[in-house]
Amino acid sequence: MKKFLRWILIIIAIPILLFVGALAVVSLLGITVNLDKARPMVEKAASAALERKVEITGSVELLPTLSSRLEVHDVRIDNPEGWGSPDFVAVKLVRIQLELIDLLRKKISMDEITAEGVSIYLESRKNGINNWSFSSPDERKTTSEDVSSPEEKSSGGIAFKAVDKVSLKTIEVTYKDVVLGKTVSFQLDELTGEAPAGKSLVFHARGSLQEKSYSFDLDAGALDTFRPKQQAWPLDLTGDIAGTPFSAKGDFGNKNNEQQLSLDMSMGAVDVGKLLSWLNVADNIKASTEELTLTLQLKGDSLHELLKQSEFNFHLKGGILDLGNPDSGSDFLISKLDGKIGAKHGSAIGVSLNGIVDTTPVSITIKGMPLVKYIDDSGELPVTIVFAAAGAELDFSGAVGLPVDSKTFNLAMSLKGENLDTLDEFLNIDLPPFGPYSLDAKFAATDSGYDLSNLAIKVGSSDLSGSMSLNHKGDRPEVTLQLTSKVLQLDDFALGDWSLDGKKDSVEDEKEAKEQLPEKQVVEEKSSQPAVIPSFLSPESLSRFNGSLSIEMEQVLSGKDTLGKGSLKSTLQDGRFAIAPLQLDLANGTAKLEFSFQPTAKETAIHLDTKIEKLDVGILARRVKPETTMGGVLNLDVELDSTAPELSGLMAYAKGRFDFAFIPVDFDASLIDLWAVNLLSALASEVDGQPKSIINCLVASFAMEDGMMHERTIFMDTTHMSIEGEANINFKTEELKLKMAPKAKRPEFFSLATPVKVQGTFEDFGIGINKISLTTTVVSFISSPVHVPLRRIFSGERPDDGVEACRAAWENRNPEE
């Protein structure tokens, strides 16, 4: 505004000086109308007054009356030698009409001032040197320090009093700041108004700045009170910038012995992204605000000084920041953004905003550099960004080049939080309760997405390192994650009651509790409940993106136990999640798991293939009960395919096989979460019939078809018995039928080895004895003195622990049957 007013005064001063020079020529030569022949004299008088060469190539006409009018065509004023443009000012037409009597009283009262086709070139250099000052820097400094009143000045001064009509058209201004290396283009298409004596100055203007249109109405103080070196001059502005209405109040002039422009501006809805792009600060930012207010104090005689000495504060209300990706259709919207953006007196720009993502409060804090650095520093500029939400904090720090492009920059990145599941509502996905966690990486935005290199992840005591990339150019985002772990502690990944399909143990308890509540309270609770968060393996979650994950694990721990080393490969493609495979090299064996899961709106396709050889069961038992002495070895071979409504119904629709072999040490059935092991071990003590009997080994091989399981092999060895069995299990109805036939390891006198049957549901079954089997057992019991000696002679000895028999049963099973 300060420069604008100066430019207006310069434009007004040119014809006044020409007018004074022309009057002198008219007085000498007696010419009253056409001054073309006197053009050299006018040019000489004007050049002397401005201390610049003035040329007039068009006509010069004067109407010398008490309200004299001067009209001049095609005027140009030279720049001093060595400046960027030969012309300081070029004017197609200047016309002024002023009161001669007031001029003799050393007051300027104009009936009209008109200018058309004006070009002005302004340039500033170091140490306050510029081409619009008509005196030396020392003289300007002396003048700026002179704040004496008009009465204290010499009587030689001439003061503006009034302008009845102002009309300026097609004015182009080019401003170049050599210190910053920046050029700004300013165009005034039209400025009309008036400044009557003793009344407010009123102007209307329209034009463009850097190709952005603007218009404004200015209501200021009276022209005869305009003394900016001595006092502040009131300003009242309303208008439109690039389609956005604004209003502002403030003043211009001397305040606290400093000349400055102060404004309090209020704007309506603003496209912040376009504004940042126009200012060459940032590109590809999608942001807007319902209301924007600005407090501004401008100081300085050049753009460099303005940026260095000025102070501003933007206050945003009802803002929206869209961090989604239009290429992939992803959506991440921060709404209700309130806060401020500001800087003062050369300090760093600061941003402090608060908003909401869905229903989760978020905060954004940004610290940059002093405003002038964004203009005069051609290199990269430091920036710090902190994003906090739902108990997590995401930090970016580093240097960026201008304009900042959301698609191309490199920053250090860190993420930390207490537990992942605090982000459930924020990310709209049911996450496991892992934590505390942290992530550090070098973050790079590219044209196709994002890259995270030097990636370091910590979850509890576990570490992961590697790289990650996200490509959003396809139909859905593509994530690639490659990691290596030196130490992976399974205790850091305890699931609690969390499950992949979102079914928590507490659901039934909550249902029962709600049934006890009054109906009104239940309705109130339902109305206040948040939206259901999709489970980790829901169709909604799995359709968000495609991806692949690979992890090389150098050491896998379970508490104080070492499982071994291994690798994991996992993919997510078009809604199908797969582990292919998870493989562990155990101390004495191996474990391999392949799993795929593809849900749809109606059903879920599942494939499971697991092979475990020589797993130390003690490691699993100690995860449940650290002080247990239980141990042993487990072999497991499972291959199941199922198409079920949900993951929990896998067995009800499964086909395939389920085989296991178990050699326990200090067996404790309560620590093994394998239904078949628990059922058969419960039967062992019943069948053996001895209080101190223990299970030496157990082998079971089952075939499945459409949720129906039947045995291929069931063999168990206890202290005194070898037991074989038959089984039919229906996972749809959760009913089972099981028959166990014991046989003593060596023929015993008066032995009651009676077959046992189990029948019922999974939750409620009974153990009974078949009457016919019991009769056969009684006959054998009575005749034992006859047949036992013969059997001992011809049967030979079986191994006492039966492990070899179990091994043979395991190896002789046929998984392909």
C-alpha positions in Angstrom: 0.0 0.0 0.0 2.9 2.4 0.8 4.4 1.8 -2.6 1.0 2.1 -4.2 0.4 5.5 -2.7 3.9 6.6 -3.7 3.3 5.5 -7.3 0.0 7.4 -7.4 1.7 10.5 -6.1 4.5 10.1 -8.6 1.9 9.9 -11.4 0.2 13.0 -10.1 3.5 14.8 -9.6 4.6 14.3 -13.2 1.8 16.5 -14.8 2.0 19.0 -12.0 5.7 19.5 -12.7 5.0 19.6 -16.4 2.2 22.1 -15.8 4.5 24.4 -13.8 7.1 24.2 -16.5 4.6 24.8 -19.2 3.2 27.9 -17.3 6.7 29.3 -17.2 7.1 28.8 -21.0 3.7 30.3 -21.6 4.6 33.3 -19.6 7.8 33.8 -21.5 6.5 33.0 -25.0 2.9 34.2 -24.7 1.5 30.9 -26.1 -2.0 30.2 -24.8 -3.2 27.0 -26.5 -0.8 24.8 -28.4 2.6 24.3 -26.8 4.1 21.9 -29.3 6.7 24.4 -30.4 7.6 25.0 -26.8 8.1 21.3 -26.2 11.9 21.6 -25.7 11.4 24.3 -23.0 8.7 22.1 -21.3 11.1 19.1 -21.4 13.9 21.2 -20.0 11.8 22.5 -17.2 10.4 19.1 -16.3 13.9 17.5 -16.5 15.3 20.1 -14.1 12.5 19.6 -11.7 12.7 15.8 -11.6 16.5 15.6 -12.1 15.8 13.0 -14.8 15.6 13.3 -18.6 12.1 13.9 -19.7 11.0 13.5 -23.3 7.6 14.5 -24.9 7.0 13.0 -28.3 3.2 13.8 -28.5 1.2 17.0 -28.4 1.2 19.5 -25.5 -1.9 21.6 -25.0 -2.7 24.2 -22.4 -5.9 26.0 -21.5 -4.6 28.9 -19.3 -7.6 30.0 -17.2 -8.2 30.3 -13.4 -8.9 26.6 -13.7 -6.1 25.8 -16.1 -5.9 22.5 -17.9 -2.8 20.8 -19.4 -2.9 17.8 -21.6 0.3 16.0 -22.6 0.7 12.9 -24.9 3.5 10.4 -25.0 5.8 11.3 -22.1 8.7 9.3 -20.9 11.1 9.8 -18.0 14.4 8.1 -18.1 15.9 5.8 -15.4 19.3 6.7 -14.1 22.1 5.1 -16.0 22.8 1.5 -15.2 19.3 0.4 -14.2 17.4 -2.5 -15.6 15.1 -0.5 -17.9 15.7 2.6 -19.9 12.4 4.0 -18.9 11.4 4.9 -15.4 7.9 6.1 -16.4 6.2 6.1 -19.8 2.7 7.7 -20.2 0.5 7.8 -23.2 -1.8 10.6 -21.9 -1.7 12.9 -18.9 -4.4 15.5 -18.3 -4.6 17.8 -15.3 -6.8 20.7 -14.4 -6.0 22.7 -11.3 -6.9 25.9 -9.6 -4.3 28.6 -10.3 -5.2 30.7 -7.3 -4.6 27.8 -4.9 -1.3 27.1 -6.6 -0.2 30.7 -5.9 -1.0 30.0 -2.3 1.3 27.0 -2.4 -1.6 24.6 -2.3 -2.6 22.1 -5.0 -6.3 21.9 -5.7 -7.1 19.9 -8.8 -10.4 19.7 -10.6 -9.2 16.7 -12.6 -6.3 14.4 -13.0 -6.3 11.7 -15.8 -3.6 9.3 -16.9 -3.8 6.5 -19.4 -1.4 4.0 -20.7 1.2 4.3 -17.9 4.2 2.0 -17.6 6.4 2.2 -14.4 9.5 0.3 -13.7 10.7 0.2 -10.1 13.9 -1.4 -8.9 15.5 -1.7 -5.5 19.1 -2.6 -4.6 21.3 -3.0 -1.5 21.6 -0.3 1.1 18.3 1.2 0.4 19.2 2.3 -3.2 16.3 2.5 -5.6 15.3 4.2 -8.8 12.2 6.0 -7.5 13.9 8.2 -5.0 14.9 11.6 -6.4 17.7 12.2 -3.9 20.7 10.4 -2.3 20.3 7.8 0.5 21.7 10.3 3.0 19.2 12.9 2.0 16.4 10.4 2.3 17.6 9.4 5.7 17.6 13.1 6.8 14.2 13.5 5.4 12.8 10.4 7.1 14.0 11.7 10.5 12.4 15.0 9.9 9.0 14.8 11.7 8.4 18.4 12.4 4.9 19.9 12.0 3.9 21.8 8.9 4.1 25.0 10.9 7.7 24.3 11.7 8.6 23.8 8.1 9.8 26.6 5.8 7.1 28.4 3.9 8.5 27.1 0.7 6.6 23.8 0.9 3.6 23.0 -1.4 0.7 20.9 0.1 -2.1 18.9 -1.6 -5.5 20.3 -0.7 -8.1 18.5 -2.9 -8.6 16.5 -6.1 -12.2 16.6 -7.5 -11.8 13.8 -10.0 -9.2 11.1 -10.5 -9.2 8.7 -13.4 -6.3 6.4 -14.0 -6.4 3.7 -16.7 -4.1 0.9 -17.9 -1.3 1.4 -15.5 1.4 -1.3 -15.5 4.0 -1.5 -12.8 7.0 -3.9 -12.8 8.9 -4.2 -9.5 12.3 -5.9 -9.3 14.2 -6.6 -6.1 17.8 -7.2 -7.0 18.6 -8.5 -3.4 16.0 -11.2 -3.6 16.2 -11.8 -7.3 12.5 -11.5 -7.6 10.2 -9.6 -10.0 6.6 -8.7 -9.3 4.1 -7.5 -12.0 1.2 -5.3 -11.0 -1.5 -3.9 -13.3 -4.1 -1.3 -12.5 -6.8 -1.5 -15.1 -8.8 1.4 -13.7 -8.7 3.7 -10.7 -11.4 6.3 -10.2 -12.3 8.5 -7.3 -12.1 11.9 -5.6 -10.5 13.7 -2.7 -12.6 16.7 -1.9 -11.2 19.3 0.4 -11.6 18.4 4.1 -13.4 15.1 3.2 -12.4 11.5 2.9 -10.4 10.3 -0.1 -12.5 7.7 -2.0 -11.1 5.5 -4.7 -12.4 2.5 -6.6 -9.8 0.3 -8.4 -9.5 -3.0 -10.3 -6.6 -4.8 -11.9 -4.4 -7.8 -11.5 -1.3 -8.8 -9.5 0.8 -11.7 -10.8 -2.1 -12.6 -13.1 -4.6 -12.7 -10.2 -7.5 -10.3 -10.5 -8.4 -7.9 -7.7 -10.7 -4.9 -7.0 -11.1 -2.7 -4.0 -12.8 0.4 -2.7 -10.6 2.7 -0.6 -12.0 5.1 1.9 -9.2 7.1 3.6 -8.5 10.3 5.5 -8.7 13.7 4.0 -6.0 14.5 1.5 -4.9 17.7 3.3 -4.2 15.5 6.4 -1.9 13.2 4.5 1.4 13.6 6.4 2.8 10.0 6.5 6.1 11.1 8.0 4.4 12.7 10.9 1.2 10.8 11.7 -0.9 7.8 10.8 -3.5 8.1 8.0 -6.7 6.0 8.4 -7.6 3.4 5.7 -10.8 1.5 5.1 -10.7 -1.2 2.3 -13.3 -3.6 0.9 -12.8 -5.6 -2.2 -12.2 -8.9 -3.9 -8.9 -10.9 -4.5 -9.1 -13.7 -7.0 -12.8 -14.1 -6.4 -12.5 -13.9 -2.6 -14.2 -11.0 -0.9 -12.3 -9.1 1.8 -12.6 -6.1 4.1 -9.8 -4.3 6.0 -9.2 -1.5 8.4 -6.0 0.1 9.4 -3.7 3.1 8.9 -0.6 4.2 7.1 2.1 6.5 8.3 4.2 7.3 11.3 3.6 5.1 14.4 6.1 5.0 17.2 8.6 6.9 15.0 8.3 4.3 12.3 6.5 4.4 9.0 4.3 1.4 8.5 1.1 0.1 7.1 -1.1 -1.7 9.6 -4.2 -3.6 8.5 -6.8 -6.0 10.1 -8.2 -7.9 7.2 -11.1 -10.4 7.1 -11.8 -12.7 4.2 -14.5 -15.2 3.4 -13.9 -18.7 2.0 -10.4 -19.0 0.7 -8.7 -21.7 -1.4 -5.5 -21.9 0.6 -3.9 -24.4 -1.8 -4.3 -22.0 -4.7 -3.0 -19.1 -2.6 0.1 -21.0 -1.6 0.7 -22.0 -5.2 0.3 -18.4 -6.3 2.8 -17.2 -3.7 5.2 -19.9 -4.9 5.3 -21.4 -1.5 3.8 -24.8 -2.1 2.2 -26.8 -5.0 -0.4 -29.6 -5.0 -1.9 -28.6 -1.6 -5.6 -29.2 -1.3 -6.8 -26.9 1.5 -9.5 -24.3 2.1 -11.0 -22.3 4.9 -14.4 -20.9 5.6 -13.0 -17.7 7.2 -9.6 -16.1 7.2 -8.5 -13.0 9.2 -5.2 -11.3 8.8 -3.4 -8.9 11.1 -0.6 -7.2 9.1 2.1 -4.6 9.8 4.4 -3.7 6.8 7.6 -1.9 7.2 10.4 -1.1 4.7 11.0 0.6 1.4 11.7 -2.6 -0.6 10.3 -6.1 -0.8 13.4 -7.4 1.0 12.9 -5.0 3.8 9.2 -5.7 4.0 9.7 -9.4 4.3 12.4 -8.9 6.9 10.8 -6.3 9.1 7.1 -7.0 8.8 4.7 -9.0 11.0 1.7 -11.0 10.0 -0.8 -13.4 11.6 -3.4 -15.4 9.7 -6.3 -16.9 11.7 -8.1 -19.7 10.1 -11.6 -21.0 11.0 -13.5 -23.9 9.6 -10.6 -25.1 7.4 -10.3 -28.3 5.4 -7.1 -30.1 4.5 -7.4 -33.0 2.1 -4.4 -35.4 2.3 -6.0 -38.0 0.1 -4.8 -39.2 -3.2 -6.9 -38.3 -6.2 -5.0 -40.8 -8.4 -6.1 -43.7 -6.3 -9.3 -42.3 -4.9 -8.0 -42.5 -1.4 -9.6 -40.2 1.2 -8.0 -38.5 4.2 -9.8 -35.4 5.2 -8.9 -33.1 8.1 -11.9 -30.9 8.8 -12.9 -28.1 11.3 -9.3 -26.7 11.2 -8.9 -23.8 13.5 -5.6 -22.0 14.3 -3.1 -19.5 13.1 -0.2 -19.0 10.8 2.2 -16.2 11.5 5.6 -14.6 12.0 6.9 -11.3 13.4 10.0 -9.1 12.9 12.1 -11.7 11.1 11.3 -14.6 13.3 10.4 -18.1 11.9 7.0 -18.7 10.4 4.9 -20.8 12.7 1.7 -22.9 12.1 -0.5 -24.1 14.9 -3.7 -25.9 13.8 -6.3 -28.1 15.4 -8.9 -30.2 13.5 -10.8 -33.4 13.3 -10.4 -36.6 11.2 -13.9 -38.2 11.4 -14.3 -37.9 15.1 -10.7 -38.0 16.2 -9.0 -34.7 17.3 -5.7 -33.9 15.6 -3.1 -31.1 15.9 -0.6 -29.9 13.3 2.4 -27.8 14.2 4.8 -26.5 11.7 8.0 -24.4 12.2 9.7 -22.9 9.2 12.1 -20.0 8.6 11.8 -16.2 8.6 9.7 -15.2 5.6 12.5 -13.4 3.8 14.5 -16.7 3.7 11.7 -18.3 1.5 12.4 -15.6 -1.1 16.2 -14.9 -1.0 17.5 -18.4 -0.3 17.6 -20.4 -3.5 18.7 -23.6 -1.7 16.7 -25.9 0.6 15.0 -24.5 3.7 14.6 -26.3 7.0 11.1 -27.2 8.2 9.7 -29.2 11.1 6.2 -30.7 11.0 4.5 -32.4 14.0 1.2 -34.3 13.5 -0.5 -35.6 16.7 -3.6 -37.7 16.9 -5.1 -40.6 19.0 -2.0 -41.0 21.2 0.4 -41.1 18.3 2.9 -38.4 17.1 4.2 -38.2 13.6 7.2 -35.9 13.0 8.8 -34.7 9.8 12.0 -32.6 9.8 14.6 -31.6 7.2 14.9 -29.2 4.3 12.7 -28.5 1.3 13.0 -26.4 -1.8 10.5 -23.9 -3.0 7.9 -24.2 -4.1 7.2 -27.1 -1.8 5.6 -29.9 -3.8 3.6 -32.5 -1.9 4.7 -35.0 -4.5 8.5 -34.4 -4.4 10.4 -33.8 -1.2 12.7 -35.6 1.3 12.4 -35.4 5.1 13.4 -37.4 8.1 10.3 -39.1 9.6 9.5 -40.5 13.0 6.3 -42.1 14.4 5.8 -43.1 18.0 2.9 -44.2 20.3 2.0 -46.3 23.2 -0.4 -48.9 21.5 -1.4 -49.4 17.9 -5.1 -50.0 18.9 -5.4 -46.3 20.0 -5.5 -45.6 16.2 -8.5 -47.8 15.5 -11.0 -45.0 15.2 -8.6 -42.7 13.5 -7.6 -45.2 10.8 -11.0 -46.9 10.8 -9.5 -50.4 11.2 -9.3 -52.8 14.2 -5.5 -52.9 15.0 -3.8 -55.3 17.4 -2.7 -53.9 20.8 1.0 -53.9 20.0 3.2 -51.3 21.8 5.0 -49.2 22.7 6.1 -48.7 19.1 8.3 -46.3 17.2 9.3 -45.8 13.6 12.1 -43.8 12.0 12.8 -43.4 8.3 13.9 -41.2 5.6 10.7 -40.1 3.9 10.6 -39.2 0.2 7.6 -38.1 -1.8 7.8 -39.0 -5.5 5.5 -38.6 -8.5 4.2 -42.1 -8.0 3.9 -42.2 -4.2 6.2 -42.4 -1.2 9.4 -44.1 -0.3 10.7 -44.9 3.2 14.3 -45.8 3.3 16.6 -46.4 6.3 13.4 -47.7 8.0 13.8 -48.7 11.7 10.8 -50.1 13.6 10.7 -50.9 17.3 7.9 -52.8 19.0 8.8 -53.3 22.6 12.2 -55.0 22.5 11.8 -56.2 18.9 13.5 -54.5 16.1 12.8 -54.3 12.4 14.8 -52.5 9.7 14.5 -52.1 5.9 12.5 -50.1 3.4 8.9 -49.4 2.3 7.4 -47.9 -0.8 3.9 -46.9 -1.8 2.8 -46.5 -5.4 -0.6 -44.9 -5.9 -0.7 -44.9 -9.7 -2.7 -48.0 -10.1 -6.4 -48.8 -9.4 -5.5 -49.1 -5.7 -2.3 -48.2 -3.8 0.5 -50.7 -3.9 2.6 -51.1 -0.7 5.9 -53.0 -0.7 7.7 -53.6 2.6 11.0 -55.4 3.0 12.3 -55.9 6.6 15.0 -57.6 8.5 14.8 -58.4 12.2 17.8 -59.1 14.4 15.6 -59.9 17.4 11.9 -60.6 17.2 10.3 -61.2 20.7 6.9 -62.9 20.4 5.9 -61.5 23.8 5.9 -58.0 22.1 3.1 -59.2 19.8 0.7 -60.6 22.4 -2.9 -60.4 21.0 -4.9 -60.4 24.3 -8.5 -60.7 23.3 -7.9 -59.2 19.8 -8.4 -61.4 16.8 -8.0 -61.0 13.0 -11.7 -61.2 12.4 -12.6 -58.7 15.1 -14.3 -61.3 17.3 -13.3 -60.5 20.9 -13.9 -62.7 23.9 -15.6 -59.9 25.7 -18.4 -59.6 23.1 -20.6 -62.2 24.7 -20.0 -60.7 28.2 -21.0 -57.3 26.9 -24.2 -58.8 25.3 -25.1 -60.4 28.6 -24.5 -57.2 30.5 -26.7 -55.2 28.2 -29.5 -57.7 28.6 -29.5 -56.7 32.3 -29.9 -53.0 31.5 -33.3 -51.2 31.3 -34.6 -50.8 27.7 -34.3 -47.0 27.8 -30.7 -47.2 28.8 -29.9 -49.6 26.1 -31.5 -47.3 23.5 -29.4 -44.4 24.9 -26.2 -46.4 24.7 -26.9 -47.5 21.1 -27.5 -43.8 20.1 -24.1 -42.8 21.6 -22.1 -45.7 20.2 -19.5 -44.9 17.5 -19.6 -46.5 14.1 -18.4 -50.1 13.9 -14.7 -50.3 13.1 -13.9 -52.8 10.4 -11.9 -55.8 11.5 -8.3 -56.3 10.2 -9.5 -59.0 7.8 -12.8 -57.5 6.7 -13.5 -57.0 3.0 -13.4 -53.2 3.6 -10.0 -53.3 5.1 -8.5 -55.8 2.6 -9.7 -53.8 -0.4 -8.0 -50.6 0.6 -4.7 -51.5 -1.1 -2.5 -54.2 -2.5 0.9 -55.0 -1.0 3.6 -57.4 -0.1 5.6 -57.9 3.1 8.8 -59.9 3.6 10.7 -60.3 6.9 14.0 -62.1 7.5 14.2 -63.0 11.2 17.7 -63.7 12.5 16.5 -64.6 16.0 13.0 -65.3 17.2 12.4 -65.4 21.0 9.5 -66.5 23.1 10.1 -65.0 26.5 13.5 -66.4 27.6 13.3 -69.3 25.0 14.9 -69.2 21.6 12.7 -70.6 18.9 15.2 -70.2 16.1 15.4 -68.1 12.9 13.0 -67.7 10.0 11.3 -65.7 7.3 7.8 -64.4 6.5 6.4 -63.6 3.1 2.9 -62.1 2.9 0.8 -60.6 0.1 -2.4 -58.7 -0.2 -3.8 -58.7 -3.8 -7.3 -57.7 -4.9 -8.7 -58.3 -1.4 -6.9 -61.7 -0.9 -4.6 -61.9 2.1 -2.0 -64.6 2.0 1.0 -65.8 4.1 3.2 -67.7 1.7 5.0 -68.8 3.8 6.0 -68.3 7.4 8.9 -70.5 8.0 11.0 -71.1 11.2 14.1 -73.1 11.6 13.7 -74.5 15.1 16.4 -75.9 17.4 15.7 -79.5 16.3 13.1 -79.1 13.6 11.1 -76.8 11.4 7.8 -75.0 11.2 6.1 -73.9 8.0 2.7 -72.1 7.6 0.8 -71.1 4.5 -2.5 -69.3 4.8 -4.8 -67.4 2.5 -8.0 -65.5 3.2 -10.3 -63.8 0.8 -13.6 -62.4 2.2 -16.6 -61.2 0.2 -19.9 -59.8 1.3 -21.4 -63.3 1.6 -18.6 -65.8 2.3 -14.9 -66.2 2.9 -12.5 -68.5 1.1 -9.8 -69.9 3.4 -6.7 -72.1 2.8 -4.5 -73.4 5.6 -1.4 -75.5 5.2 0.8 -76.1 8.3 3.7 -78.5 8.8 5.5 -78.5 12.2 8.3 -81.0 13.0 9.8 -81.4 16.4 8.4 -78.3 18.1 9.4 -78.0 21.7 6.0 -77.9 23.4 7.7 -76.5 26.6 8.1 -73.1 24.8 4.4 -72.9 24.1 3.5 -74.0 27.6 5.8 -71.5 29.2 4.1 -68.7 27.3 0.9 -69.6 29.2 2.5 -70.6 32.5 6.1 -69.5 32.8 6.9 -71.7 35.9 5.5 -74.9 34.3 7.8 -78.0 33.8 5.8 -79.3 30.9 7.7 -80.2 27.8 7.7 -82.6 24.9 7.7 -82.6 21.2 4.8 -81.8 18.8 4.5 -82.7 15.1 1.6 -81.2 13.2 0.5 -81.6 9.6 -2.7 -79.7 8.6 -4.1 -78.9 5.2 -7.6 -77.4 5.2 -9.7 -75.6 2.6 -12.9 -73.9 3.5 -15.5 -71.5 2.2 -17.3 -70.2 5.2 -19.3 -67.1 6.1 -16.5 -66.0 8.5 -13.1 -67.0 9.8 -14.5 -68.6 12.9 -16.5 -71.0 10.8 -13.4 -72.5 9.0 -13.8 -76.0 10.5 -17.6 -76.2 9.9 -17.1 -76.1 6.1 -13.5 -77.5 5.9 -12.1 -80.3 3.8 -8.6 -81.8 4.0 -6.6 -83.4 6.8 -5.7 -82.7 10.4 -2.7 -84.8 11.7 -0.7 -84.5 14.9 1.8 -86.4 17.0 2.6 -85.5 20.6 5.2 -86.8 22.9 4.7 -85.0 26.3 6.8 -84.5 29.3 5.0 -83.6 32.6 1.9 -83.2 30.6 -0.6 -80.5 31.7 -3.7 -80.6 29.5 -4.8 -77.1 30.7 -1.8 -75.5 28.9 -2.4 -77.0 25.5 -5.0 -75.1 23.4 -5.6 -78.0 21.0 -9.0 -79.6 21.4 -8.1 -83.0 20.1 -5.1 -83.3 22.5 -7.2 -82.3 25.4 -10.0 -84.7 24.6 -7.8 -87.7 24.0 -5.7 -87.0 27.1 -8.9 -86.9 29.2 -9.8 -90.3 27.8 -6.3 -91.7 28.5 -6.7 -91.7 32.2 -10.2 -93.1 32.0 -9.2 -95.9 29.7 -5.9 -96.8 31.5 -7.7 -97.0 34.8 -4.5 -96.3 36.8 -4.2 -93.2 39.0 -0.5 -92.8 38.3 -0.8 -93.4 34.6 0.8 -91.0 32.2 0.6 -90.4 28.4 3.8 -91.4 26.7 2.7 -90.4 23.3 -0.3 -89.6 21.1 -0.9 -89.8 17.4 -4.0 -88.8 15.6 -4.8 -88.5 11.9 -8.1 -87.2 10.6 -9.7 -86.7 7.2 -12.3 -83.9 6.7 -15.0 -83.3 4.2 -17.6 -80.5 4.5 -17.0 -80.1 8.2 -17.2 -83.8 8.9 -14.0 -85.3 10.5 -13.3 -89.0 10.8 -10.2 -90.8 11.9 -7.6 -92.5 9.8 -5.4 -93.2 12.8 -5.9 -92.7 16.5 -3.1 -94.2 18.6 -2.2 -93.4 22.2 0.4 -95.0 24.5 0.1 -94.7 28.3 1.9 -96.3 31.2 0.0 -99.5 31.0 -2.1 -99.4 27.8 -1.8 -99.0 24.0 -5.0 -97.4 22.9 -6.6 -97.2 19.4 -9.7 -95.3 18.6 -12.4 -94.3 16.1 -13.9 -90.9 15.8 -16.6 -89.0 13.9 -16.8 -85.3 14.6 -19.4 -82.9 13.1 -18.2 -79.3 13.2 -21.5 -77.9 11.9 -23.5 -79.3 14.8 -20.5 -79.4 17.1 -21.2 -83.0 18.0 -18.8 -85.9 18.4 -18.7 -89.6 18.7 -15.5 -91.3 19.9 -14.6 -94.9 20.7 -11.3 -95.8 22.4 -10.2 -99.5 22.5 -7.4 -100.1 25.1 -5.0 -103.0 25.0 -2.6 -103.9 27.7 1.1 -103.6 26.7 1.7 -107.1 28.2 -0.9 -109.7 29.1 -2.1 -109.2 32.7 -4.1 -111.6 34.9 -7.6 -110.3 35.7 -7.2 -107.1 33.6 -10.3 -105.0 32.7 -9.3 -103.3 29.5 -12.7 -102.0 28.5 -13.5 -99.9 25.4 -14.8 -96.4 26.2 -17.2 -94.3 24.1 -17.6 -90.5 24.1 -20.7 -88.9 22.7 -22.3 -85.5 22.9 -21.5 -81.9 22.1 -18.2 -80.1 22.3 -19.3 -78.3 25.5 -21.2 -81.2 27.0 -20.2 -84.8 26.4 -20.2 -88.0 28.6 -17.9 -91.0 28.8 -19.7 -94.3 28.8 -19.0 -98.1 28.5 -20.7 -100.3 25.8 -22.6 -103.2 27.4 -21.5 -105.8 24.8 -17.9 -104.6 25.2 -18.2 -104.9 28.9 -19.5 -108.5 28.6 -16.5 -109.4 26.4 -14.2 -107.8 29.0 -15.7 -109.8 31.9 -15.3 -113.1 30.0 -11.7 -112.2 29.2 -11.2 -111.2 32.9 -12.5 -114.6 34.1 -10.5 -116.7 31.6 -7.2 -114.7 32.0 -5.4 -117.4 34.0 -5.7 -119.6 30.9 -4.9 -117.2 28.0 -2.5 -114.8 29.6 0.4 -117.2 30.0 0.0 -118.3 26.3 -0.1 -114.6 25.2 3.0 -113.7 27.2 4.9 -116.6 25.5 4.0 -115.8 22.0 3.4 -112.0 21.9 6.9 -110.7 23.0 7.6 -107.4 24.7 6.5 -103.9 23.6 8.5 -100.9 24.5 7.6 -99.6 27.9 7.1 -95.9 26.8 5.5 -96.7 23.4 7.3 -93.8 21.7 8.6 -96.0 18.9 5.1 -97.3 18.3 3.9 -93.7 18.1 6.7 -92.9 15.7 5.8 -95.8 13.5 2.1 -94.8 13.5 3.0 -91.3 12.5 5.3 -92.4 9.7 2.9 -95.0 8.4 -0.1 -92.7 8.1 -1.1 -91.8 4.6 -1.9 -88.0 4.3 -3.1 -88.4 0.7 -5.9 -90.9 1.6 
